[in-house]
């Protein structure tokens, strides 16, 4: 049986809808000048299908390619872990350790970490938004300290810091002396978070991955970067599930 149907007419230039199995998924299409072939992937966190295609390829041809991968896409979504909502009693990671969300109307609306609990008050339906805002603020504070430490060690000026939630990058450094970090690393062990900060600081002097770059990184980072890289490969995708939007049926 055909497990997909022709995507519906897009409501936006780069967004369509596709049926896979018995569910509908948003199909995000990107035409890139540098793309050499059609590529399709399953974003199992957001519950979306991503399609990248060269400029010379027709949309109809690209959509036929997606349909040919329908069984593979269904399997990827079936294997994916579900998003983890932040609700009363939920267990989430903070600084590499498990913490339980504890809610009471008597608690302060501003989350407070006490032992292995993160206590939060206010309306119960606002638990997730309050905890997420709190973790993002904690991440920014940690990054400010991390950057100050590693910039001194690297002999670099402090860059402009921004904190976001990039799906595919934990950190990035621009040639304009600006560093952008993913707030979700506040959930990882501190040495993992710090390894990413040190990595981006090293890029302030070497915008590449040359031997000189890695020599500087190993000089300024006090931990074992390969262990940190290994941790992110094994556990990084799980960080994106915490507080992620629920997938629609």
C-alpha positions, 0 to 999 in steps of 0.5 A: 500500500502506498504510505504517502500521498502527493503533498498539498498545495503549499500555503507558503513558498517553502512549506507543504504538508505530506502524509506518511503512514496515517499522519501528516507532517510539515514538509520544509523545502529549501532550494540551495544554489550550492546543493548538488543533489536532492536530500531528505531528512526527518526532524524527529524533534519537531516532527517535520520532514526537511527537503533540500534541493538544487535550483535546477531541480523541479519541485515535482521531481523533488516531491517524487523523491520524498515519496520514494523515501516514505517507508524510510521516513515512517521508520525514522519517526517511529524510532524517535523518542517523544518530546519530554514535557516539563510538568509537575513530577517530570525528571529533567537534567540540569548541569548533568544531574537529574532534577525533579520538577516540583510544583506548588501554588505556594512556591515562588513563580520564579523557579528555584533549585533546591537539591535535586528539585526545581521548585516552581509556583504560579499557574500549573499550566505555566510550569514549562514556560517558567522553567524554560525561561529560567534555564535559558537565564541560567545558561546565559549566566554560565556562558558569560563566566565561561567566555570571560575565563577562556578569552583570558586564556586565549588572549582574545577580547570578549565577543558579543554573546547571544543565546539561542536554540539552534537545532543543528549547532551547539555553538557558532562563531562569526568573523564579526567577533560574535559567539552564539551558544545553545541554551540547552547545554545548561542541561549537559555536564559542565565540562561538556558545556565548557568544551563547546565554549572553549571551541568557539573561543578558539575560533576567534583566532582561527576560523578553521579546524587547522592544527593551530586551532586544535593546539589552541583549544587544547591549551585553553580547555582544561578537560578532555575534549574528546570525552565531551564530544563523545558525550554530545554524540551519545546524548545531545539529541535527547537535550532537544527533546526537553520541553519540545513542542508536542507532535500533532497526530 
